[in-house]
Amino acid sequence: MTDSLDRLYMAVQAARDGDPATSRTARLLQAGRGKMTKKMAEEAVEVVIDTMHGDTAAVVRESADLMYNLVVLWVAAGVHPEDVWAEMDRREQLLGIAEKIPKRMLQSPELAPRLAPRRKVVALASQRLRKRR
């Protein structure tokens, strides 16, 4: 799987300077982080909806879209796949591969030095959004 994501990452990197008239990836990257994060959120919601409906084939399709948009965000943010794999390895050493770090462990004096500091939650947009009619 990492091989596929690595290839996707390289393709997105290559499309970064492409023509937005012919490349959806170039257009998305040039649209800015706001557009990219919106697309990422849309795909995540679609995966959730299809999961709730029990539509396995749709979950697979939308998950591929979600991963594509995640890789686009990585490229825009300067994150390399190896950075993500290293973080996953670090977490696996702490808890095992299938566990997320519990919040209570974040305050543990023994583990705190080995864990990344928590960040503040911030609003994505400072503008008030209009309701659609």
N, C-alpha and C positions, 0 to 999 in steps of 0.2 A: 504493500500500500504506500509506503513512504516513497517508493520509486515513482509511482504515479503522481503523487503530490509534488515531488521534486521536479518532474518533467513539466507539470502544470505551472509551477513557480517560474521555471526558466522561460516558458512560453509567454507568461504574463510579463515578465521582465523584458522580453524581446519586443512585445507589443507596446510597451510603455511609450516609446517615441514614434509609434506608428501613426498612420493617418486616421483621425477620428471619423472621417467620412466612410472608411472601409473597414475599420476595426472597432467592434463593440468594446473590446477591452481597452483600447486607447481612448475611446470616448468616455468610458466610465472613469478611467484614471484621471483624465483631464477635467472631468466634471467636479472633482474635489471630494474631500472626505465626507462631506454632508451627504452627497448623492450615494457614495459607496456604502456608508453606514446604513442609509435607508434601504438600499437593495439587500444588504446583509440581513437586516431585520425582517424585511418582507419574506425572504426565503426561509428564515427560521420559523416564522409564523406559519408558512405553508407546510413545513415539515410537521409542526405541532398539529395543525388541523387534519392533515392526512393521516397522522398517527391516531388521532382521536376517532377518525372515521374507519380505521382499520384497513386502509388502502395501502397495502405493502408496496405494490409497484409504484404508486405515487410517492411514497416515502423515499424509495430508492432514487427516483428521478429528482425530487426536490432536494434530497441530501447532496446529490452531485452538484446541483445549482448552488446550494449553501456552501459547499467546500470551494467551489470556484470563486464565489464572492469573498470568502475568508482569505483565500490566497491573494486576491486583488488587494484586500486591506493590508495583508502582510507586506506586499510590495510597496504600497503607498506609505506604510509606517516604517519601512526599512527593517522589517523582521525577516529573518531567514528561517527556512524550515528546520535547519540544524538547531537553532535557538529553541524552537518549540520542542523538538525531540529531546534536547538536553533537559529542559524543564520537566518533561514527562519522566525521564530517567530519574531525575532528582526526587520527584514525588513518589515514584515506585519504590525507591530505596527507603523513603520514610514510612509509607503506608501500604504499599502494594499497588499494582497497576490499576485496579478497579475502584480505588477509593479517592475521594476528594478530601482535602485537608479540612477537618472540622474546625469551626471558629474557636472552640474552646482550646484547641491545641495552639492557636496563634498567640495566646496569652501565656503559654507554658514557658517558664524560665529556661528549661532545658532545650526546648526546640526553637524558641524565638530567634536565636542567632542564626539558625540554619534556614529560616523561612524568609521569604521576601516580605518587606513591609507592606501593610495594607494601604491602599490609596483611598482618597476621598471620592465619594460619588458626586458627580457634577451633572448639571443639566446639559443636554446635547444642544439645545437651542435656547437662546435668550429671548427670542421673539415669541409673542403670543400667537398661537395658531388659531386660524379661523375655522369655524365648524363648516363642514360641507353640507350642502342642502340638496 
